[in-house]
Amino acid sequence: MSIDSLPTEIQDALARLDTLDVLPTSAHVEVFEEMNRRLADALADLDGSAVPGARAAGASRPAS
């Protein structure tokens, strides 16, 4: 399967994972949590269970 055929949200998540090799190990948990949220949002969009406005609220959450 070509990555080009995946939804943009999934492509973006995979690109974010590519940054792990240049980040300190201590930052990996934050990236994995972000990826979990992004992928859950994408799945919710696909099955129609997304809550309107939930993604925008989560996206504006400050990084810790």
HELIX and SHEET records of a PDB file:
HELIX    1   1 ILE A    3  SER A    5  5                                   3    
HELIX    2   2 THR A    8  LEU A   17  1                                  10    
HELIX    3   3 ASP A   18  VAL A   22  5                                   5    
HELIX    4   4 THR A   25  ALA A   27  5                                   3    
HELIX    5   5 HIS A   28  ASP A   47  1                                  20    
HELIX    6   6 ALA A   54  ALA A   59  1                                   6    
END                                                                             
